[in-house]
């Protein structure tokens, strides 16, 4: 499912292992997750909202995750967590 903070599944990963999709949320004050994209059975690319009052950079992250299972190592790749120098 795609939406604010929702996980979007990449094509071709439908049958890889039976690890359920995680639920990401940014529906609370100061949360800044724009999108989560599932790129592997337990791996997600995360795209953050830019910090307010900046020219488009991001220095922090704040969001929640549900439906994680114990004994599974999850990988979150924050792909745009950067600051211009």
PDB file of N, CA, C and O in Angstrom:
ATOM      1  N   UNK A   1       0.852  -1.179   0.000  1.00  0.00           N
ATOM      2  CA  UNK A   1       0.000   0.000   0.000  1.00  0.00           C
ATOM      3  C   UNK A   1       0.890   1.231   0.000  1.00  0.00           C
ATOM      4  O   UNK A   1       1.874   1.298   0.737  1.00  0.00           O
ATOM      5  N   UNK A   2       0.548   2.178  -0.807  1.00  0.00           N
ATOM      6  CA  UNK A   2       1.329   3.407  -0.875  1.00  0.00           C
ATOM      7  C   UNK A   2       0.528   4.510  -0.208  1.00  0.00           C
ATOM      8  O   UNK A   2      -0.699   4.539  -0.309  1.00  0.00           O
ATOM      9  N   UNK A   3       1.203   5.401   0.461  1.00  0.00           N
ATOM     10  CA  UNK A   3       0.540   6.517   1.109  1.00  0.00           C
ATOM     11  C   UNK A   3       1.509   7.170   2.049  1.00  0.00           C
ATOM     12  O   UNK A   3       2.697   6.846   2.041  1.00  0.00           O
ATOM     13  N   UNK A   4       1.035   8.073   2.850  1.00  0.00           N
ATOM     14  CA  UNK A   4       1.914   8.784   3.764  1.00  0.00           C
ATOM     15  C   UNK A   4       2.535   7.807   4.747  1.00  0.00           C
ATOM     16  O   UNK A   4       1.875   7.313   5.662  1.00  0.00           O
ATOM     17  N   UNK A   5       3.821   7.538   4.539  1.00  0.00           N
ATOM     18  CA  UNK A   5       4.521   6.633   5.424  1.00  0.00           C
ATOM     19  C   UNK A   5       4.224   5.167   5.166  1.00  0.00           C
ATOM     20  O   UNK A   5       4.754   4.307   5.869  1.00  0.00           O
ATOM     21  N   UNK A   6       3.391   4.855   4.180  1.00  0.00           N
ATOM     22  CA  UNK A   6       3.060   3.458   3.906  1.00  0.00           C
ATOM     23  C   UNK A   6       4.166   2.757   3.163  1.00  0.00           C
ATOM     24  O   UNK A   6       4.986   3.400   2.508  1.00  0.00           O
ATOM     25  N   UNK A   7       4.198   1.443   3.258  1.00  0.00           N
ATOM     26  CA  UNK A   7       5.203   0.666   2.546  1.00  0.00           C
ATOM     27  C   UNK A   7       4.683   0.316   1.165  1.00  0.00           C
ATOM     28  O   UNK A   7       3.552  -0.145   1.011  1.00  0.00           O
ATOM     29  N   UNK A   8       5.509   0.536   0.177  1.00  0.00           N
ATOM     30  CA  UNK A   8       5.162   0.221  -1.201  1.00  0.00           C
ATOM     31  C   UNK A   8       6.051  -0.933  -1.625  1.00  0.00           C
ATOM     32  O   UNK A   8       7.266  -0.874  -1.437  1.00  0.00           O
ATOM     33  N   UNK A   9       5.486  -1.959  -2.181  1.00  0.00           N
ATOM     34  CA  UNK A   9       6.249  -3.150  -2.537  1.00  0.00           C
ATOM     35  C   UNK A   9       6.781  -3.033  -3.960  1.00  0.00           C
ATOM     36  O   UNK A   9       6.026  -2.741  -4.888  1.00  0.00           O
ATOM     37  N   UNK A  10       8.077  -3.261  -4.129  1.00  0.00           N
ATOM     38  CA  UNK A  10       8.702  -3.257  -5.448  1.00  0.00           C
ATOM     39  C   UNK A  10       8.287  -4.514  -6.198  1.00  0.00           C
ATOM     40  O   UNK A  10       8.110  -5.565  -5.581  1.00  0.00           O
ATOM     41  N   UNK A  11       8.128  -4.431  -7.512  1.00  0.00           N
ATOM     42  CA  UNK A  11       7.764  -5.579  -8.331  1.00  0.00           C
ATOM     43  C   UNK A  11       8.857  -6.631  -8.258  1.00  0.00           C
ATOM     44  O   UNK A  11      10.039  -6.310  -8.134  1.00  0.00           O
ATOM     45  N   UNK A  12       8.443  -7.907  -8.336  1.00  0.00           N
ATOM     46  CA  UNK A  12       9.393  -8.994  -8.343  1.00  0.00           C
ATOM     47  C   UNK A  12       9.683  -9.581  -6.978  1.00  0.00           C
ATOM     48  O   UNK A  12      10.374 -10.597  -6.894  1.00  0.00           O
ATOM     49  N   UNK A  13       9.188  -8.990  -5.910  1.00  0.00           N
ATOM     50  CA  UNK A  13       9.474  -9.484  -4.562  1.00  0.00           C
ATOM     51  C   UNK A  13       8.284 -10.210  -3.935  1.00  0.00           C
ATOM     52  O   UNK A  13       8.338 -10.565  -2.758  1.00  0.00           O
ATOM     53  N   UNK A  14       7.216 -10.437  -4.694  1.00  0.00           N
ATOM     54  CA  UNK A  14       5.996 -10.997  -4.130  1.00  0.00           C
ATOM     55  C   UNK A  14       6.199 -12.352  -3.447  1.00  0.00           C
ATOM     56  O   UNK A  14       5.590 -12.605  -2.407  1.00  0.00           O
ATOM     57  N   UNK A  15       7.043 -13.230  -4.008  1.00  0.00           N
ATOM     58  CA  UNK A  15       7.163 -14.591  -3.503  1.00  0.00           C
ATOM     59  C   UNK A  15       8.391 -14.818  -2.625  1.00  0.00           C
ATOM     60  O   UNK A  15       8.609 -15.942  -2.174  1.00  0.00           O
ATOM     61  N   UNK A  16       9.187 -13.809  -2.372  1.00  0.00           N
ATOM     62  CA  UNK A  16      10.393 -13.980  -1.571  1.00  0.00           C
ATOM     63  C   UNK A  16      10.027 -14.144  -0.102  1.00  0.00           C
ATOM     64  O   UNK A  16       9.437 -13.257   0.514  1.00  0.00           O
ATOM     65  N   UNK A  17      10.389 -15.290   0.436  1.00  0.00           N
ATOM     66  CA  UNK A  17      10.135 -15.603   1.840  1.00  0.00           C
ATOM     67  C   UNK A  17       8.738 -15.148   2.255  1.00  0.00           C
ATOM     68  O   UNK A  17       8.083 -14.410   1.519  1.00  0.00           O
ATOM     69  N   UNK A  18       8.297 -15.566   3.384  1.00  0.00           N
ATOM     70  CA  UNK A  18       6.966 -15.193   3.856  1.00  0.00           C
ATOM     71  C   UNK A  18       7.059 -14.224   5.028  1.00  0.00           C
ATOM     72  O   UNK A  18       6.465 -14.446   6.083  1.00  0.00           O
ATOM     73  N   UNK A  19       7.800 -13.166   4.830  1.00  0.00           N
ATOM     74  CA  UNK A  19       7.924 -12.138   5.850  1.00  0.00           C
ATOM     75  C   UNK A  19       6.866 -11.081   5.560  1.00  0.00           C
ATOM     76  O   UNK A  19       6.881 -10.476   4.488  1.00  0.00           O
ATOM     77  N   UNK A  20       5.947 -10.846   6.495  1.00  0.00           N
ATOM     78  CA  UNK A  20       4.899  -9.849   6.237  1.00  0.00           C
ATOM     79  C   UNK A  20       5.467  -8.435   6.129  1.00  0.00           C
ATOM     80  O   UNK A  20       6.496  -8.117   6.726  1.00  0.00           O
ATOM     81  N   UNK A  21       4.785  -7.601   5.363  1.00  0.00           N
ATOM     82  CA  UNK A  21       5.187  -6.197   5.226  1.00  0.00           C
ATOM     83  C   UNK A  21       5.028  -5.472   6.551  1.00  0.00           C
ATOM     84  O   UNK A  21       4.106  -5.743   7.321  1.00  0.00           O
ATOM     85  N   UNK A  22       5.942  -4.546   6.800  1.00  0.00           N
ATOM     86  CA  UNK A  22       5.855  -3.704   7.988  1.00  0.00           C
ATOM     87  C   UNK A  22       4.909  -2.554   7.734  1.00  0.00           C
ATOM     88  O   UNK A  22       4.650  -2.193   6.586  1.00  0.00           O
ATOM     89  N   UNK A  23       4.396  -1.981   8.800  1.00  0.00           N
ATOM     90  CA  UNK A  23       3.552  -0.785   8.712  1.00  0.00           C
ATOM     91  C   UNK A  23       4.323   0.397   9.270  1.00  0.00           C
ATOM     92  O   UNK A  23       4.697   0.409  10.443  1.00  0.00           O
ATOM     93  N   UNK A  24       4.558   1.389   8.426  1.00  0.00           N
ATOM     94  CA  UNK A  24       5.253   2.607   8.824  1.00  0.00           C
ATOM     95  C   UNK A  24       4.221   3.705   9.021  1.00  0.00           C
ATOM     96  O   UNK A  24       3.222   3.764   8.304  1.00  0.00           O
ATOM     97  N   UNK A  25       4.465   4.574   9.995  1.00  0.00           N
ATOM     98  CA  UNK A  25       3.551   5.683  10.235  1.00  0.00           C
ATOM     99  C   UNK A  25       4.323   6.969  10.486  1.00  0.00           C
ATOM    100  O   UNK A  25       5.363   6.982  11.144  1.00  0.00           O
ATOM    101  N   UNK A  26       3.781   8.045   9.941  1.00  0.00           N
ATOM    102  CA  UNK A  26       4.313   9.381  10.231  1.00  0.00           C
ATOM    103  C   UNK A  26       3.146  10.321  10.512  1.00  0.00           C
ATOM    104  O   UNK A  26       3.228  11.528  10.283  1.00  0.00           O
ATOM    105  N   UNK A  27       2.067   9.745  11.008  1.00  0.00           N
ATOM    106  CA  UNK A  27       0.865  10.526  11.301  1.00  0.00           C
ATOM    107  C   UNK A  27       0.860  11.041  12.733  1.00  0.00           C
ATOM    108  O   UNK A  27      -0.098  10.830  13.477  1.00  0.00           O
ATOM    109  N   UNK A  28       1.948  11.722  13.113  1.00  0.00           N
ATOM    110  CA  UNK A  28       2.019  12.341  14.431  1.00  0.00           C
ATOM    111  C   UNK A  28       2.968  13.525  14.348  1.00  0.00           C
ATOM    112  O   UNK A  28       3.731  13.660  13.392  1.00  0.00           O
ATOM    113  N   UNK A  29       2.912  14.367  15.349  1.00  0.00           N
ATOM    114  CA  UNK A  29       3.665  15.621  15.347  1.00  0.00           C
ATOM    115  C   UNK A  29       5.169  15.392  15.203  1.00  0.00           C
ATOM    116  O   UNK A  29       5.750  14.557  15.896  1.00  0.00           O
ATOM    117  N   UNK A  30       5.781  16.135  14.308  1.00  0.00           N
ATOM    118  CA  UNK A  30       7.213  16.140  14.027  1.00  0.00           C
ATOM    119  C   UNK A  30       7.712  14.915  13.261  1.00  0.00           C
ATOM    120  O   UNK A  30       8.903  14.837  12.958  1.00  0.00           O
ATOM    121  N   UNK A  31       6.847  13.964  12.942  1.00  0.00           N
ATOM    122  CA  UNK A  31       7.277  12.808  12.151  1.00  0.00           C
ATOM    123  C   UNK A  31       7.622  13.276  10.739  1.00  0.00           C
ATOM    124  O   UNK A  31       7.005  14.207  10.222  1.00  0.00           O
ATOM    125  N   UNK A  32       8.606  12.630  10.120  1.00  0.00           N
ATOM    126  CA  UNK A  32       9.048  13.133   8.820  1.00  0.00           C
ATOM    127  C   UNK A  32       9.287  12.044   7.776  1.00  0.00           C
ATOM    128  O   UNK A  32      10.059  12.258   6.842  1.00  0.00           O
ATOM    129  N   UNK A  33       8.650  10.894   7.907  1.00  0.00           N
ATOM    130  CA  UNK A  33       8.768   9.859   6.885  1.00  0.00           C
ATOM    131  C   UNK A  33       7.800  10.162   5.745  1.00  0.00           C
ATOM    132  O   UNK A  33       6.591  10.252   5.958  1.00  0.00           O
ATOM    133  N   UNK A  34       8.336  10.321   4.532  1.00  0.00           N
ATOM    134  CA  UNK A  34       7.486  10.563   3.366  1.00  0.00           C
ATOM    135  C   UNK A  34       7.040   9.253   2.737  1.00  0.00           C
ATOM    136  O   UNK A  34       5.887   9.120   2.327  1.00  0.00           O
ATOM    137  N   UNK A  35       7.967   8.265   2.658  1.00  0.00           N
ATOM    138  CA  UNK A  35       7.638   7.027   1.965  1.00  0.00           C
ATOM    139  C   UNK A  35       8.575   5.905   2.398  1.00  0.00           C
ATOM    140  O   UNK A  35       9.758   6.131   2.654  1.00  0.00           O
ATOM    141  N   UNK A  36       8.029   4.690   2.475  1.00  0.00           N
ATOM    142  CA  UNK A  36       8.812   3.488   2.733  1.00  0.00           C
ATOM    143  C   UNK A  36       8.563   2.535   1.569  1.00  0.00           C
ATOM    144  O   UNK A  36       7.416   2.259   1.218  1.00  0.00           O
ATOM    145  N   UNK A  37       9.646   2.033   0.974  1.00  0.00           N
ATOM    146  CA  UNK A  37       9.542   1.147  -0.178  1.00  0.00           C
ATOM    147  C   UNK A  37      10.219  -0.173   0.176  1.00  0.00           C
ATOM    148  O   UNK A  37      11.400  -0.196   0.521  1.00  0.00           O
ATOM    149  N   UNK A  38       9.480  -1.253   0.092  1.00  0.00           N
ATOM    150  CA  UNK A  38      10.048  -2.569   0.397  1.00  0.00           C
ATOM    151  C   UNK A  38      10.898  -3.014  -0.792  1.00  0.00           C
ATOM    152  O   UNK A  38      10.388  -3.155  -1.903  1.00  0.00           O
ATOM    153  N   UNK A  39      12.183  -3.232  -0.559  1.00  0.00           N
ATOM    154  CA  UNK A  39      13.105  -3.606  -1.628  1.00  0.00           C
ATOM    155  C   UNK A  39      13.631  -5.031  -1.466  1.00  0.00           C
ATOM    156  O   UNK A  39      14.358  -5.520  -2.330  1.00  0.00           O
ATOM    157  N   UNK A  40      13.282  -5.686  -0.393  1.00  0.00           N
ATOM    158  CA  UNK A  40      13.665  -7.064  -0.127  1.00  0.00           C
ATOM    159  C   UNK A  40      12.734  -7.621   0.921  1.00  0.00           C
ATOM    160  O   UNK A  40      11.888  -6.894   1.439  1.00  0.00           O
ATOM    161  N   UNK A  41      12.868  -8.900   1.249  1.00  0.00           N
ATOM    162  CA  UNK A  41      11.960  -9.511   2.219  1.00  0.00           C
ATOM    163  C   UNK A  41      11.924  -8.781   3.561  1.00  0.00           C
ATOM    164  O   UNK A  41      10.870  -8.695   4.192  1.00  0.00           O
ATOM    165  N   UNK A  42      13.069  -8.254   4.002  1.00  0.00           N
ATOM    166  CA  UNK A  42      13.119  -7.541   5.279  1.00  0.00           C
ATOM    167  C   UNK A  42      13.934  -6.251   5.145  1.00  0.00           C
ATOM    168  O   UNK A  42      14.559  -5.802   6.107  1.00  0.00           O
ATOM    169  N   UNK A  43      13.923  -5.664   3.953  1.00  0.00           N
ATOM    170  CA  UNK A  43      14.696  -4.445   3.703  1.00  0.00           C
ATOM    171  C   UNK A  43      13.798  -3.378   3.089  1.00  0.00           C
ATOM    172  O   UNK A  43      12.982  -3.653   2.209  1.00  0.00           O
ATOM    173  N   UNK A  44      13.973  -2.154   3.578  1.00  0.00           N
ATOM    174  CA  UNK A  44      13.140  -1.033   3.141  1.00  0.00           C
ATOM    175  C   UNK A  44      14.004   0.190   2.845  1.00  0.00           C
ATOM    176  O   UNK A  44      14.928   0.505   3.594  1.00  0.00           O
ATOM    177  N   UNK A  45      13.696   0.866   1.759  1.00  0.00           N
ATOM    178  CA  UNK A  45      14.273   2.184   1.491  1.00  0.00           C
ATOM    179  C   UNK A  45      13.313   3.209   2.061  1.00  0.00           C
ATOM    180  O   UNK A  45      12.112   3.149   1.799  1.00  0.00           O
ATOM    181  N   UNK A  46      13.830   4.148   2.837  1.00  0.00           N
ATOM    182  CA  UNK A  46      13.004   5.170   3.469  1.00  0.00           C
ATOM    183  C   UNK A  46      13.350   6.533   2.894  1.00  0.00           C
ATOM    184  O   UNK A  46      14.523   6.887   2.775  1.00  0.00           O
ATOM    185  N   UNK A  47      12.338   7.286   2.541  1.00  0.00           N
ATOM    186  CA  UNK A  47      12.513   8.641   2.022  1.00  0.00           C
ATOM    187  C   UNK A  47      11.876   9.591   3.026  1.00  0.00           C
ATOM    188  O   UNK A  47      10.705   9.450   3.377  1.00  0.00           O
ATOM    189  N   UNK A  48      12.661  10.556   3.480  1.00  0.00           N
ATOM    190  CA  UNK A  48      12.217  11.480   4.518  1.00  0.00           C
ATOM    191  C   UNK A  48      11.777  12.808   3.938  1.00  0.00           C
ATOM    192  O   UNK A  48      12.219  13.204   2.859  1.00  0.00           O
ATOM    193  N   UNK A  49      10.905  13.494   4.659  1.00  0.00           N
ATOM    194  CA  UNK A  49      10.540  14.870   4.312  1.00  0.00           C
ATOM    195  C   UNK A  49      11.722  15.774   4.635  1.00  0.00           C
ATOM    196  O   UNK A  49      12.457  15.520   5.589  1.00  0.00           O
ATOM    197  N   UNK A  50      11.904  16.806   3.861  1.00  0.00           N
ATOM    198  CA  UNK A  50      12.964  17.778   4.161  1.00  0.00           C
ATOM    199  C   UNK A  50      12.632  18.526   5.441  1.00  0.00           C
ATOM    200  O   UNK A  50      11.463  18.724   5.774  1.00  0.00           O
ATOM    201  N   UNK A  51      13.678  18.941   6.157  1.00  0.00           N
ATOM    202  CA  UNK A  51      13.474  19.744   7.358  1.00  0.00           C
ATOM    203  C   UNK A  51      12.816  21.065   6.990  1.00  0.00           C
ATOM    204  O   UNK A  51      13.068  21.619   5.921  1.00  0.00           O
ATOM    205  N   UNK A  52      11.978  21.559   7.877  1.00  0.00           N
ATOM    206  CA  UNK A  52      11.347  22.849   7.624  1.00  0.00           C
ATOM    207  C   UNK A  52      12.381  23.962   7.724  1.00  0.00           C
ATOM    208  O   UNK A  52      13.378  23.840   8.435  1.00  0.00           O
ATOM    209  N   UNK A  53      12.132  25.031   7.013  1.00  0.00           N
ATOM    210  CA  UNK A  53      13.010  26.203   7.005  1.00  0.00           C
ATOM    211  C   UNK A  53      14.428  25.881   6.524  1.00  0.00           C
ATOM    212  O   UNK A  53      15.399  26.474   6.993  1.00  0.00           O
ATOM    213  N   UNK A  54      14.536  24.938   5.585  1.00  0.00           N
ATOM    214  CA  UNK A  54      15.831  24.622   4.982  1.00  0.00           C
ATOM    215  C   UNK A  54      15.672  24.684   3.466  1.00  0.00           C
ATOM    216  O   UNK A  54      14.573  24.878   2.949  1.00  0.00           O
ATOM    217  N   UNK A  55      16.773  24.516   2.779  1.00  0.00           N
ATOM    218  CA  UNK A  55      16.730  24.487   1.311  1.00  0.00           C
ATOM    219  C   UNK A  55      16.696  23.055   0.804  1.00  0.00           C
ATOM    220  O   UNK A  55      17.232  22.765  -0.265  1.00  0.00           O
ATOM    221  N   UNK A  56      16.077  22.163   1.551  1.00  0.00           N
ATOM    222  CA  UNK A  56      15.847  20.807   1.087  1.00  0.00           C
ATOM    223  C   UNK A  56      16.705  19.720   1.699  1.00  0.00           C
ATOM    224  O   UNK A  56      16.786  18.628   1.138  1.00  0.00           O
ATOM    225  N   UNK A  57      17.350  19.974   2.831  1.00  0.00           N
ATOM    226  CA  UNK A  57      18.127  18.898   3.433  1.00  0.00           C
ATOM    227  C   UNK A  57      17.428  18.308   4.642  1.00  0.00           C
ATOM    228  O   UNK A  57      16.476  18.878   5.174  1.00  0.00           O
ATOM    229  N   UNK A  58      17.922  17.151   5.065  1.00  0.00           N
ATOM    230  CA  UNK A  58      17.338  16.411   6.178  1.00  0.00           C
ATOM    231  C   UNK A  58      18.465  15.957   7.090  1.00  0.00           C
ATOM    232  O   UNK A  58      19.457  15.400   6.620  1.00  0.00           O
ATOM    233  N   UNK A  59      18.322  16.188   8.395  1.00  0.00           N
ATOM    234  CA  UNK A  59      19.357  15.797   9.347  1.00  0.00           C
ATOM    235  C   UNK A  59      18.881  14.774  10.377  1.00  0.00           C
ATOM    236  O   UNK A  59      19.692  14.285  11.163  1.00  0.00           O
ATOM    237  N   UNK A  60      17.609  14.441  10.397  1.00  0.00           N
ATOM    238  CA  UNK A  60      17.078  13.579  11.433  1.00  0.00           C
ATOM    239  C   UNK A  60      15.934  12.743  10.868  1.00  0.00           C
ATOM    240  O   UNK A  60      15.468  12.998   9.758  1.00  0.00           O
ATOM    241  N   UNK A  61      15.482  11.748  11.624  1.00  0.00           N
ATOM    242  CA  UNK A  61      14.327  10.949  11.223  1.00  0.00           C
ATOM    243  C   UNK A  61      13.475  10.649  12.443  1.00  0.00           C
ATOM    244  O   UNK A  61      13.975  10.531  13.562  1.00  0.00           O
ATOM    245  N   UNK A  62      12.156  10.527  12.200  1.00  0.00           N
ATOM    246  CA  UNK A  62      11.219  10.274  13.286  1.00  0.00           C
ATOM    247  C   UNK A  62       9.966   9.661  12.686  1.00  0.00           C
ATOM    248  O   UNK A  62       9.236  10.329  11.954  1.00  0.00           O
ATOM    249  N   UNK A  63       9.709   8.383  12.993  1.00  0.00           N
ATOM    250  CA  UNK A  63       8.549   7.672  12.480  1.00  0.00           C
ATOM    251  C   UNK A  63       8.344   6.433  13.342  1.00  0.00           C
ATOM    252  O   UNK A  63       9.190   6.118  14.179  1.00  0.00           O
ATOM    253  N   UNK A  64       7.243   5.734  13.151  1.00  0.00           N
ATOM    254  CA  UNK A  64       7.013   4.496  13.897  1.00  0.00           C
ATOM    255  C   UNK A  64       6.893   3.324  12.930  1.00  0.00           C
ATOM    256  O   UNK A  64       6.575   3.494  11.753  1.00  0.00           O
ATOM    257  N   UNK A  65       7.158   2.123  13.462  1.00  0.00           N
ATOM    258  CA  UNK A  65       7.078   0.902  12.663  1.00  0.00           C
ATOM    259  C   UNK A  65       6.307  -0.129  13.469  1.00  0.00           C
ATOM    260  O   UNK A  65       6.545  -0.299  14.664  1.00  0.00           O
ATOM    261  N   UNK A  66       5.374  -0.824  12.805  1.00  0.00           N
ATOM    262  CA  UNK A  66       4.591  -1.884  13.445  1.00  0.00           C
ATOM    263  C   UNK A  66       4.749  -3.175  12.645  1.00  0.00           C
ATOM    264  O   UNK A  66       5.207  -3.166  11.503  1.00  0.00           O
ATOM    265  N   UNK A  67       4.364  -4.272  13.264  1.00  0.00           N
ATOM    266  CA  UNK A  67       4.339  -5.619  12.685  1.00  0.00           C
ATOM    267  C   UNK A  67       5.726  -6.236  12.502  1.00  0.00           C
ATOM    268  O   UNK A  67       5.899  -7.134  11.677  1.00  0.00           O
ATOM    269  N   UNK A  68       6.717  -5.761  13.265  1.00  0.00           N
ATOM    270  CA  UNK A  68       8.033  -6.404  13.226  1.00  0.00           C
ATOM    271  C   UNK A  68       7.941  -7.731  13.963  1.00  0.00           C
ATOM    272  O   UNK A  68       7.237  -7.845  14.966  1.00  0.00           O
ATOM    273  N   UNK A  69       8.658  -8.734  13.461  1.00  0.00           N
ATOM    274  CA  UNK A  69       8.687 -10.058  14.074  1.00  0.00           C
ATOM    275  C   UNK A  69      10.047 -10.280  14.709  1.00  0.00           C
ATOM    276  O   UNK A  69      11.067  -9.851  14.169  1.00  0.00           O
ATOM    277  N   UNK A  70      10.065 -10.954  15.861  1.00  0.00           N
ATOM    278  CA  UNK A  70      11.345 -11.247  16.507  1.00  0.00           C
ATOM    279  C   UNK A  70      12.109 -12.255  15.663  1.00  0.00           C
ATOM    280  O   UNK A  70      11.524 -13.009  14.885  1.00  0.00           O
ATOM    281  N   UNK A  71      13.417 -12.255  15.831  1.00  0.00           N
ATOM    282  CA  UNK A  71      14.342 -13.132  15.118  1.00  0.00           C
ATOM    283  C   UNK A  71      14.452 -12.833  13.627  1.00  0.00           C
ATOM    284  O   UNK A  71      14.968 -13.656  12.872  1.00  0.00           O
ATOM    285  N   UNK A  72      13.981 -11.681  13.198  1.00  0.00           N
ATOM    286  CA  UNK A  72      14.179 -11.226  11.825  1.00  0.00           C
ATOM    287  C   UNK A  72      15.005  -9.953  11.886  1.00  0.00           C
ATOM    288  O   UNK A  72      14.650  -9.015  12.601  1.00  0.00           O
ATOM    289  N   UNK A  73      16.093  -9.913  11.150  1.00  0.00           N
ATOM    290  CA  UNK A  73      16.904  -8.704  11.060  1.00  0.00           C
ATOM    291  C   UNK A  73      16.365  -7.839   9.930  1.00  0.00           C
ATOM    292  O   UNK A  73      16.367  -8.251   8.770  1.00  0.00           O
ATOM    293  N   UNK A  74      15.913  -6.661  10.264  1.00  0.00           N
ATOM    294  CA  UNK A  74      15.392  -5.718   9.283  1.00  0.00           C
ATOM    295  C   UNK A  74      16.461  -4.697   8.940  1.00  0.00           C
ATOM    296  O   UNK A  74      17.279  -4.332   9.785  1.00  0.00           O
ATOM    297  N   UNK A  75      16.449  -4.242   7.704  1.00  0.00           N
ATOM    298  CA  UNK A  75      17.370  -3.212   7.249  1.00  0.00           C
ATOM    299  C   UNK A  75      16.568  -2.030   6.738  1.00  0.00           C
ATOM    300  O   UNK A  75      15.703  -2.183   5.875  1.00  0.00           O
ATOM    301  N   UNK A  76      16.858  -0.842   7.275  1.00  0.00           N
ATOM    302  CA  UNK A  76      16.235   0.401   6.827  1.00  0.00           C
ATOM    303  C   UNK A  76      17.320   1.261   6.205  1.00  0.00           C
ATOM    304  O   UNK A  76      18.282   1.635   6.876  1.00  0.00           O
ATOM    305  N   UNK A  77      17.171   1.575   4.928  1.00  0.00           N
ATOM    306  CA  UNK A  77      18.112   2.436   4.212  1.00  0.00           C
ATOM    307  C   UNK A  77      17.493   3.821   4.098  1.00  0.00           C
ATOM    308  O   UNK A  77      16.564   4.022   3.316  1.00  0.00           O
ATOM    309  N   UNK A  78      17.993   4.769   4.863  1.00  0.00           N
ATOM    310  CA  UNK A  78      17.508   6.144   4.763  1.00  0.00           C
ATOM    311  C   UNK A  78      18.265   6.769   3.597  1.00  0.00           C
ATOM    312  O   UNK A  78      19.442   7.113   3.711  1.00  0.00           O
ATOM    313  N   UNK A  79      17.566   6.908   2.480  1.00  0.00           N
ATOM    314  CA  UNK A  79      18.259   7.251   1.235  1.00  0.00           C
ATOM    315  C   UNK A  79      18.482   8.743   1.023  1.00  0.00           C
ATOM    316  O   UNK A  79      19.220   9.124   0.115  1.00  0.00           O
ATOM    317  N   UNK A  80      17.869   9.589   1.828  1.00  0.00           N
ATOM    318  CA  UNK A  80      18.049  11.025   1.626  1.00  0.00           C
ATOM    319  C   UNK A  80      18.336  11.777   2.930  1.00  0.00           C
ATOM    320  O   UNK A  80      17.965  12.944   3.056  1.00  0.00           O
ATOM    321  N   UNK A  81      18.973  11.144   3.876  1.00  0.00           N
ATOM    322  CA  UNK A  81      19.332  11.801   5.131  1.00  0.00           C
ATOM    323  C   UNK A  81      20.653  12.527   4.937  1.00  0.00           C
ATOM    324  O   UNK A  81      21.720  11.939   5.112  1.00  0.00           O
ATOM    325  N   UNK A  82      20.586  13.791   4.578  1.00  0.00           N
ATOM    326  CA  UNK A  82      21.805  14.520   4.223  1.00  0.00           C
ATOM    327  C   UNK A  82      21.710  15.989   4.581  1.00  0.00           C
ATOM    328  O   UNK A  82      20.629  16.535   4.800  1.00  0.00           O
ATOM    329  N   UNK A  83      22.844  16.593   4.633  1.00  0.00           N
ATOM    330  CA  UNK A  83      22.939  18.031   4.876  1.00  0.00           C
ATOM    331  C   UNK A  83      23.927  18.615   3.871  1.00  0.00           C
ATOM    332  O   UNK A  83      25.025  18.092   3.681  1.00  0.00           O
ATOM    333  N   UNK A  84      23.519  19.697   3.238  1.00  0.00           N
ATOM    334  CA  UNK A  84      24.430  20.354   2.279  1.00  0.00           C
ATOM    335  C   UNK A  84      25.579  20.973   3.045  1.00  0.00           C
ATOM    336  O   UNK A  84      25.402  21.501   4.143  1.00  0.00           O
ATOM    337  N   UNK A  85      26.770  20.899   2.448  1.00  0.00           N
ATOM    338  CA  UNK A  85      27.943  21.494   3.109  1.00  0.00           C
ATOM    339  C   UNK A  85      28.407  22.728   2.383  1.00  0.00           C
ATOM    340  O   UNK A  85      29.381  23.357   2.797  1.00  0.00           O
TER     341      UNK A  85
END
